[in-house]
Amino acid sequence: MTSADPMPRRRLFRTGLALTAAAAVAPALASAPASAAPGAETVDLGREFGDLERRYGARLGVYARNARTGRTAAYRAGEPFAMCSTFKAFAAAAVLRDHAGCAPLDKVIHYPARDILDNSQYSDDHLATGMTVGEACAAAIQYSDNTAGNLLLRQIGGPQGLTRFFRSLGDRVSRLDRWETDLNTAVPGDPRDTSTPRALGESFERLTLGRALARADREQLVTWLKGNTTSGQRFGAGLPAGWVLADKTGTGSYATANDIGVAWTTRQTPVLLTVLSTKDAEDAPVDNELIRRAAEVLAAALAPGE
């Protein structure tokens, strides 16, 4: 349910698909995330994030880690938040890892007009021809195309299939229960379609920096994430110039605004970032500025001078 940046949509999509794995992951990917050094620092940013909550009238959840130094920041990291469209990155990862045989990336998926949902421009444009699985992965991640998200879920056994994928990563918390667009209701206290900042961030790290995926699949996932067009006012606006970002956003009711990603600093240091937020009123306005400010705070605390 996120909106795209103003850069031409078709050119960006083609670029996201065309990048070779080697070019797409120019900041060298470690075969496994760096282990926290003994005594690695946990940065207390409670005051800064509490100030942001009060300023924007929101509940904020944060988990972030410098994968080289182990320096970590967490705020409400064990509290549940609605995942919304961040699930699409994990659905694409599940396709890459588990479904090369029954759903290779060049397999064409056809779908009827009744399946087209809101915020599904790429799927709508390709209604007559269908999409390949790879195109559906790119559309779901880079444009948050809702129809493409559901098509990916169909390849992996639906919402329950994605929950099983989370469990296979060692994530006992994250769960998907519904399809697009019902999963975006984000009602406070509803456990469906939720995760915590720590669980979501650690699962994302295993996929993008660790060994949960084969190297080629990991590089393909990061290629798609680097082509994301929906975070220009979130992480994309809050991180320092020169950092290379690979991320996925999510947006829902109750002003739910999320961004999860990994960013490489100008010194090639990978920094994992998970910021989830919500408000009490169902029709409250989304504050991209809240996510931008949280990203600024994290970058300064976890990778100063980089």
DRENGU-934863 format. One record per residue (C-alpha): x, y, z; residue in three letters. Coordinates in steps of 0.1 Angstrom, whole numbers, always signed. Example, Ala and Ser with C-alpha at 12.3 -4.5 7.8 and 13.67 -1.06 7.14 Angstrom:
<node <+123; -45; +78>; ALA>
<node <+137; -11; +71>; SER>
***
This chain:
<node <+0; +0; +0>; MET>
<node <+30; +23; -3>; THR>
<node <+33; +49; -30>; SER>
<node <+62; +51; -54>; ALA>
<node <+88; +78; -58>; ASP>
<node <+84; +102; -88>; PRO>
<node <+112; +85; -108>; MET>
<node <+98; +68; -140>; PRO>
<node <+82; +36; -128>; ARG>
<node <+89; +15; -159>; ARG>
<node <+126; +25; -162>; ARG>
<node <+132; +17; -126>; LEU>
<node <+114; -17; -129>; PHE>
<node <+135; -27; -159>; ARG>
<node <+166; -16; -141>; THR>
<node <+158; -37; -111>; GLY>
<node <+153; -68; -132>; LEU>
<node <+183; -62; -155>; ALA>
<node <+210; -57; -130>; LEU>
<node <+234; -87; -128>; THR>
<node <+240; -101; -94>; ALA>
<node <+276; -90; -94>; ALA>
<node <+267; -54; -102>; ALA>
<node <+238; -53; -79>; ALA>
<node <+257; -62; -48>; VAL>
<node <+288; -41; -53>; ALA>
<node <+292; -35; -16>; PRO>
<node <+305; -70; -9>; ALA>
<node <+280; -92; +9>; LEU>
<node <+294; -113; +37>; ALA>
<node <+286; -149; +35>; SER>
<node <+273; -145; +71>; ALA>
<node <+265; -115; +92>; PRO>
<node <+293; -104; +114>; ALA>
<node <+290; -117; +149>; SER>
<node <+289; -91; +176>; ALA>
<node <+323; -86; +191>; ALA>
<node <+326; -95; +228>; PRO>
<node <+312; -66; +247>; GLY>
<node <+297; -50; +216>; ALA>
<node <+279; -18; +226>; GLU>
<node <+242; -15; +229>; THR>
<node <+233; +21; +223>; VAL>
<node <+206; +36; +245>; ASP>
<node <+184; +58; +222>; LEU>
<node <+153; +57; +244>; GLY>
<node <+153; +94; +250>; ARG>
<node <+155; +102; +213>; GLU>
<node <+129; +77; +202>; PHE>
<node <+106; +87; +231>; GLY>
<node <+108; +123; +219>; ASP>
<node <+99; +112; +184>; LEU>
<node <+69; +93; +197>; GLU>
<node <+56; +123; +216>; ARG>
<node <+62; +147; +187>; ARG>
<node <+44; +125; +162>; TYR>
<node <+18; +109; +185>; GLY>
<node <+29; +74; +175>; ALA>
<node <+42; +42; +189>; ARG>
<node <+76; +34; +175>; LEU>
<node <+95; +1; +173>; GLY>
<node <+131; -1; +164>; VAL>
<node <+158; -27; +160>; TYR>
<node <+191; -19; +142>; ALA>
<node <+226; -33; +142>; ARG>
<node <+259; -25; +127>; ASN>
<node <+268; -59; +113>; ALA>
<node <+306; -52; +114>; ARG>
<node <+309; -38; +150>; THR>
<node <+279; -55; +166>; GLY>
<node <+267; -21; +179>; ARG>
<node <+230; -24; +184>; THR>
<node <+200; -1; +191>; ALA>
<node <+166; -13; +202>; ALA>
<node <+134; +4; +213>; TYR>
<node <+101; -15; +219>; ARG>
<node <+119; -42; +200>; ALA>
<node <+99; -70; +215>; GLY>
<node <+64; -54; +210>; GLU>
<node <+41; -65; +181>; PRO>
<node <+35; -43; +151>; PHE>
<node <+16; -50; +119>; ALA>
<node <+40; -61; +91>; MET>
<node <+19; -48; +62>; CYS>
<node <+37; -49; +29>; SER>
<node <+71; -57; +44>; THR>
<node <+60; -93; +41>; PHE>
<node <+66; -91; +3>; LYS>
<node <+104; -92; +7>; ALA>
<node <+101; -124; +27>; PHE>
<node <+76; -140; +2>; ALA>
<node <+101; -133; -26>; ALA>
<node <+128; -149; -5>; ALA>
<node <+107; -180; +1>; ALA>
<node <+101; -183; -37>; VAL>
<node <+139; -181; -43>; LEU>
<node <+148; -207; -16>; ARG>
<node <+120; -232; -18>; ASP>
<node <+102; -231; -52>; HIS>
<node <+128; -231; -80>; ALA>
<node <+113; -263; -92>; GLY>
<node <+76; -256; -92>; CYS>
<node <+79; -218; -95>; ALA>
<node <+111; -209; -114>; PRO>
<node <+116; -171; -120>; LEU>
<node <+108; -175; -157>; ASP>
<node <+75; -193; -151>; LYS>
<node <+46; -171; -164>; VAL>
<node <+17; -166; -140>; ILE>
<node <-17; -157; -155>; HIS>
<node <-45; -141; -134>; TYR>
<node <-80; -128; -140>; PRO>
<node <-90; -92; -139>; ALA>
<node <-110; -98; -107>; ARG>
<node <-76; -104; -89>; ASP>
<node <-64; -69; -96>; ILE>
<node <-63; -49; -63>; LEU>
<node <-55; -13; -54>; ASP>
<node <-19; -2; -59>; ASN>
<node <-13; -29; -85>; SER>
<node <-3; -9; -116>; GLN>
<node <+23; -33; -129>; TYR>
<node <+0; -63; -125>; SER>
<node <-28; -43; -143>; ASP>
<node <-5; -34; -171>; ASP>
<node <+4; -70; -177>; HIS>
<node <-31; -85; -173>; LEU>
<node <-32; -96; -209>; ALA>
<node <+2; -113; -209>; THR>
<node <+7; -124; -173>; GLY>
<node <+39; -119; -153>; MET>
<node <+68; -142; -148>; THR>
<node <+75; -152; -112>; VAL>
<node <+106; -130; -113>; GLY>
<node <+86; -100; -125>; GLU>
<node <+61; -106; -97>; ALA>
<node <+89; -106; -71>; CYS>
<node <+103; -74; -85>; ALA>
<node <+69; -57; -87>; ALA>
<node <+60; -67; -51>; ALA>
<node <+92; -55; -37>; ILE>
<node <+100; -24; -58>; GLN>
<node <+65; -10; -62>; TYR>
<node <+47; -28; -34>; SER>
<node <+23; -41; -60>; ASP>
<node <-5; -58; -40>; ASN>
<node <-17; -82; -67>; THR>
<node <+19; -94; -72>; ALA>
<node <+22; -99; -35>; GLY>
<node <-8; -122; -35>; ASN>
<node <+6; -141; -66>; LEU>
<node <+38; -148; -46>; LEU>
<node <+18; -161; -16>; LEU>
<node <+0; -185; -40>; ARG>
<node <+34; -199; -50>; GLN>
<node <+44; -207; -14>; ILE>
<node <+12; -220; +2>; GLY>
<node <-6; -188; +11>; GLY>
<node <-1; -168; +44>; PRO>
<node <+5; -200; +63>; GLN>
<node <+32; -209; +39>; GLY>
<node <+50; -177; +47>; LEU>
<node <+46; -183; +84>; THR>
<node <+63; -217; +79>; ARG>
<node <+91; -199; +61>; PHE>
<node <+96; -176; +90>; PHE>
<node <+98; -206; +114>; ARG>
<node <+124; -222; +92>; SER>
<node <+145; -191; +97>; LEU>
<node <+143; -196; +134>; GLY>
<node <+118; -168; +138>; ASP>
<node <+91; -179; +162>; ARG>
<node <+73; -146; +163>; VAL>
<node <+65; -133; +128>; SER>
<node <+32; -145; +113>; ARG>
<node <+11; -139; +83>; LEU>
<node <-26; -148; +85>; ASP>
<node <-44; -130; +57>; ARG>
<node <-40; -119; +21>; TRP>
<node <-37; -84; +5>; GLU>
<node <-53; -61; +13>; THR>
<node <-70; -74; +45>; ASP>
<node <-36; -78; +62>; LEU>
<node <-32; -40; +63>; ASN>
<node <-60; -33; +88>; THR>
<node <-34; -32; +116>; ALA>
<node <-59; -29; +144>; VAL>
<node <-41; -24; +177>; PRO>
<node <-40; -56; +197>; GLY>
<node <-48; -78; +168>; ASP>
<node <-21; -105; +167>; PRO>
<node <-27; -113; +130>; ARG>
<node <-1; -104; +104>; ASP>
<node <+24; -91; +130>; THR>
<node <+60; -93; +140>; SER>
<node <+83; -75; +163>; THR>
<node <+112; -52; +153>; PRO>
<node <+137; -76; +166>; ARG>
<node <+122; -107; +150>; ALA>
<node <+117; -90; +116>; LEU>
<node <+151; -74; +117>; GLY>
<node <+169; -106; +126>; GLU>
<node <+151; -126; +99>; SER>
<node <+159; -99; +73>; PHE>
<node <+195; -101; +83>; GLU>
<node <+196; -138; +78>; ARG>
<node <+183; -134; +43>; LEU>
<node <+203; -104; +31>; THR>
<node <+237; -110; +49>; LEU>
<node <+235; -145; +62>; GLY>
<node <+233; -180; +48>; ARG>
<node <+196; -186; +49>; ALA>
<node <+197; -183; +11>; LEU>
<node <+222; -196; -14>; ALA>
<node <+246; -169; -25>; ARG>
<node <+230; -164; -60>; ALA>
<node <+195; -162; -44>; ASP>
<node <+207; -138; -17>; ARG>
<node <+222; -116; -44>; GLU>
<node <+190; -116; -64>; GLN>
<node <+170; -107; -34>; LEU>
<node <+193; -78; -26>; VAL>
<node <+191; -67; -63>; THR>
<node <+153; -64; -60>; TRP>
<node <+156; -46; -27>; LEU>
<node <+181; -21; -40>; LYS>
<node <+155; -12; -68>; GLY>
<node <+128; -3; -43>; ASN>
<node <+110; +29; -52>; THR>
<node <+88; +34; -22>; THR>
<node <+112; +46; +5>; SER>
<node <+122; +80; -9>; GLY>
<node <+106; +98; +20>; GLN>
<node <+115; +72; +46>; ARG>
<node <+150; +55; +49>; PHE>
<node <+159; +70; +15>; GLY>
<node <+155; +105; +29>; ALA>
<node <+170; +99; +63>; GLY>
<node <+203; +80; +56>; LEU>
<node <+235; +99; +47>; PRO>
<node <+244; +106; +11>; ALA>
<node <+264; +79; -4>; GLY>
<node <+249; +50; +16>; TRP>
<node <+235; +22; -6>; VAL>
<node <+201; +11; +6>; LEU>
<node <+182; -22; +0>; ALA>
<node <+148; -21; +17>; ASP>
<node <+111; -27; +18>; LYS>
<node <+84; -5; +31>; THR>
<node <+49; -12; +44>; GLY>
<node <+18; +10; +51>; THR>
<node <-15; +3; +66>; GLY>
<node <-44; +17; +87>; SER>
<node <-38; +33; +121>; TYR>
<node <-10; +53; +104>; ALA>
<node <+11; +21; +102>; THR>
<node <+44; +31; +85>; ALA>
<node <+73; +6; +83>; ASN>
<node <+106; +4; +67>; ASP>
<node <+131; -26; +70>; ILE>
<node <+164; -28; +52>; GLY>
<node <+201; -30; +51>; VAL>
<node <+223; -1; +41>; ALA>
<node <+260; -1; +33>; TRP>
<node <+279; +30; +45>; THR>
<node <+305; +48; +24>; THR>
<node <+330; +24; +40>; ARG>
<node <+310; -6; +30>; GLN>
<node <+298; -13; +65>; THR>
<node <+264; -31; +65>; PRO>
<node <+239; -16; +89>; VAL>
<node <+206; -34; +95>; LEU>
<node <+176; -11; +101>; LEU>
<node <+141; -20; +112>; THR>
<node <+116; +8; +120>; VAL>
<node <+79; +1; +126>; LEU>
<node <+53; +26; +137>; SER>
<node <+16; +30; +144>; THR>
<node <-10; +54; +160>; LYS>
<node <-42; +50; +179>; ASP>
<node <-67; +64; +154>; ALA>
<node <-77; +43; +124>; GLU>
<node <-76; +72; +100>; ASP>
<node <-46; +90; +115>; ALA>
<node <-22; +104; +89>; PRO>
<node <+9; +85; +81>; VAL>
<node <+41; +103; +91>; ASP>
<node <+70; +95; +67>; ASN>
<node <+89; +121; +85>; GLU>
<node <+89; +99; +117>; LEU>
<node <+106; +71; +98>; ILE>
<node <+131; +96; +82>; ARG>
<node <+140; +110; +116>; ARG>
<node <+144; +76; +132>; ALA>
<node <+168; +66; +103>; ALA>
<node <+188; +98; +109>; GLU>
<node <+192; +89; +146>; VAL>
<node <+202; +53; +139>; LEU>
<node <+228; +62; +113>; ALA>
<node <+244; +88; +136>; ALA>
<node <+245; +63; +165>; ALA>
<node <+255; +31; +148>; LEU>
<node <+279; +43; +121>; ALA>
<node <+291; +78; +130>; PRO>
<node <+313; +94; +104>; GLY>
<node <+306; +68; +78>; GLU>
***
